Amino acid sequence: MKMKMVRQNKLTRRQFLACGTVATVGMALPAKMRGAEKSQVKKMPKDSAFTVWQIPSHSNTIGNSYVFQTKTGKVIVMDGGFPEEAYTLRGFIGALGNEVEAWFISHPHDDHMGALREILKQGMQDLRIKAIYHSSITDKVIDAEPTEAEKTRDFYDKLSKCDAKVVDIQQAGQVFDFDGMKLKIVSVATQLTTNPYNNNSMIMRVWDKRKSLVFLGDAGVECGDLALKGPYAEDLNCDYLQMAHHGQNGCSEDFYRSIKFRACLWPTPMWVWNNDTGNGFDTANLKTVRTREWMEKIGIKEHHVSVRDGLWRLD
């Protein structure tokens, strides 16, 4: 697969936390957002249709959060992290103009939809969200994970009452075009009750002429295998791959060996990255280190870990 060099910028997590929301955003955003003249807006490569940021957790928790901006300034959000990330994420979006063209939720785990749920709970105020896209799970699947059921139903209730257009995607293959930034729904909720919420992750592919990214959400083994057998398996090939379930206990080694990619995105805090909950490296029950070993065997050398890279940006 032919690859192109792309522009990358990163701000360490320590800098991200130290600078404060708006100041931090200003260091990483296009000139337009720092009050520059229109003639200075975004020195994006001509063949790039969008910028994407991997947003680190400000509370050292697990979570999935990505923000995109198209060449004309449209903002697209994917997931967003836990409810406690809502304030920082709202500030980031505010620095980009306080309007979200589309918000995609991979699945209703609180570390993915929680920030949006909190924003809807607080009221959007001066934030405008035009459309929210998700793939709903059935009552049977909701109840298969009792600890998440109440939050999921609350999220669905808030979606039903919000001012944004809400679209429940139940069929894969739909393609969106945001100013040349293409987003394809590779798979939708499977309604599996095995590893129920994770295996109902909506898998998405985002690309332009310069780069491609695939977002696996928290896809488990069964979800990944179904995607490989599905009609859009070729769309799993990409430049940058978001590691399933934060890189631990997600898709199988065979899944990763079956697709083509050259770099990994890890929305992962340090304790998950090192499988260390207080007793030392690789002493807990997470599978991150095993996944890292898989990537080494496959030959992947480029890794962007949110705990290390901080506010990582790709043009």
N, C-alpha and C positions, 0 to 999 in steps of 0.2 A: 504494500500500500504506500503510495507516494505521500510524503509528509513535507510540510513547509514549516520554516521557522516562524514563530509568532512572538509578538512582544509580550513580555511578562514583567510585572512590577509586584513587589511584595512589601508589606509593612509588618514588622514583627508583632506578635500578640502583646508584648509588653508596651510597645509604642502605641498600639491600638487602644489599650486600656488607659495609658497615661495621658493621652492627648484629649480625651473626651470625644463625644460622638461627632459633633459638627466639625471640630478642628481636625479630627482624624480623617473624616470623610474628605475634607478639603485637601488633604495631602495626597489623596489617592484618586480624586475625581478629575474629570476634564477641566480645562481652563474656564469653560463656560460657567461652571458651578462656583468658581472663585471670584466672579465679578469681572472677568476679562471681556474684552471686546468680542463681538460676534466673529470677527475675522480670525480670532485665535481659538475658536472652538475646536476641541478634540483633534489632535494630530493623529488620527487613526490611519492605518495603512489603507490605501485606496480599495483593496480587495476585502477589507474587513467591514462587516455590516453591524457588528455589535461588540461591546465590552462586557465581560462577566467578572463579577467579584465572588470569591469564596469567603463568606463572612464567618469569622471566628466567634466562638461563644465568649461572652464577657464574664460568664459565671463559672467557667471551667466545667461545663456539663456537656453531655453528649447532645447532638443536635445537627440538623441539616438545614443550611441556609445559603441561597445563591440569589444574587441580584444581577439582572442584565440591563444594559442600556443600548438602544439602537442608535444608528448614526444620526437620526433626527431627534433623539432625545426621549423616545418612548421607553418606559420602564416596565420590565417584567420581573416578577418575583417567583422563586420556586421554594416551596416549604417556608422556612423562617425560624424554626427552632422552638424551644420551650416558651411558655408564657413570659418568663422572666427576661427573655430576649426582646420583648415587644418594644420597650422604650428605645433601646439602641437601634433596632431595625427601623422604627418609625423616624428616628433622627436621620438615619442614612437615606431613607426614601425622601425625607423632607429636603435634604441637600440636593437631591436630584429633581426637585420640582413639586413634590408632594402629590403626584398623580401616578397611579399604577394602571397601565394598560391591561395587564392580565396577570393574575396570580394563580399559579398551579400548585396544587397540593397532591403529593405522591400517595399518601395514605393517612388515615386519621390517628396515628400515634401522636401523643402530645409533644414529643420532641421534633415533630415535623409541622403539625398544624397549630401547635399551642400559641405561638406568637400571633398568628392571624386570629385565632379564637379570642385572645385577650384584646386585640385591637377592636374586634367587633363588639366585645363586651363593654369596653370603655367608650365606644362610640368613635366613629371615624373623624369627627370634628372637621378640621381643615384638610384631612387626607381624603383623596378621591380614589376609589378603586372601581374601575369600569367593569371588570369581569373576573369571576373566580371559577376555575375549572378543577374538577375532582372526579374521582370514580368511586361512587358510594358502595358500601358493603351492606349486605342484608342483615336483618335482625339476628339471624342464626350466627353469622360471623361475628357481629358485635358482641353477642353474649358468650361467644367461645373464649373471650378474654375479659373476664368480669372486672378486673381492675381498671380497664380502659372504657368500659361500656358507658358509664355515666358521662365522662368527658366527651366521648364520641357523639352521643345523643345531644349533648349540649351544643357541640359544634354544629351539627346538622340543623338544630333548631335556630341557631344564630344565622346560619346561611339562609334559611328560609325567610328570615325577617330583615335581612340587610338590603341596602339600596343597590348593591352591585348586581349585575346580571350573573346568575349562577348556572353553570352548565355541568350536568352530570354525564360524563363520558363513559359509555358502556360498550363501545366498539372501537377497537384499535384501527390505526391507519389514517386517522385525521391529521392533516397538515395545516399548520398556521404559518402565516408569513407576516412578520413584523418588520417592515422596511428592509427586507432582504435577509433578516434573521429568521431562518426556518426552524420550526419546532414540530416534531412528529410524535404522535402517540404510538409507541411500539407495542405496548401491552396495557391492558386495563385490569381492574379488579377481577381476580380469578374466582372469588367466592369460596376459596379453599378454607377449611377449618383446621388444617394442620399448620402450625405456626401462623395463626390466622391473620393478624393485621399485617405482618411483614410480607407474607406471601400474597397479599392483595395490593402490593405497591404498583402504582402506575409507572411504567418505564417510559422515559422520554429521550428523544434525540434532538439536539440543537446544533445547527451548523450554518456556515456561510461559505463563501468561496475560499476562505483562508484556513478554517479550522472546524473541527467537529467534536462534540462532547455527548456522552451518553450518561444519563442519570438513572441509576438503578434503585434509588430509594433504599428501602430495607429488604429488598427481594431476598427470599430464602432459596434453598436448593430447588424446591418444587417450582417456584415462580420463575427462576432462571431457566430451568429445564423446559418449561412450557414455552418461554420466549424463544429458546433455541429451536424448538419444533414448530413454532408459529410461522405465519406468512411473512413476517417482517424481520426474520433472523439476521438478514444482511445488514439491517440498520443498526445492529449492535456493534458493528465495526466502527471505530472512531479514533481520533487522536487522544482525547482525554476521557478517562473512564472514572466516574464516581463509584468508589468501592461500596459494594452492597453492605448494608447494615453497619456503616462506619468502619468497614474492613474486618468485622468480627462476626463469625457465625452467620454469614450471608450465603451467597452463591457458592457452588462447589468449585474445586480446583479444575475439574473437567470443563465447567462453564468458561472459566477464564482462559483456558487453553484453546477453547473452540472459537474464540473471537480474536480480532486483530485490534490492538491498541498500543500506544507507545508511552503513555504516562498515566499516573494514578492521581485521583483527587480523593483525599481523606478528610472528611468533615469530622475530625476526631480529637478529643482532648488527650492530654498526656497520659492519664491513668488508663485510657483505653488503648492508646498507641503502644504502651509498654506492658499492658496487661498487669498493672501494678496497682492494687487498691490499698497498699500500705505495707506489704511484706516483701517488696523487692520485684525486680524485673521478671515477668512471665510467671508469676506465682498465683494469679487469680484464675478464674474459670473462663475468661474471654479467649477468643481464638485469633486475635489480631496478629500475634507473632507468627502463627502458622500461615496466615494469609500473606504476611510480609515475606516469609520463606518461599511461598508459591511464586510471588512476583519475582524474586531473585532467580528462581529456577527458570521462569519464562524468559527472563532477560530484561525486565523492565527496570530502568535506571532512574527515571524521572518521577519524583514523588512530590506532591504538594499537600502537606499536612497542615491543617488549620492551626494546630497548636504551635507549630514551628514557623510557618510562613506568615501567620497573622492574616492581615487583609490582603490576600493574594488577588492580583488582577491580571486578566488575559485579554489582549486586544486581537 
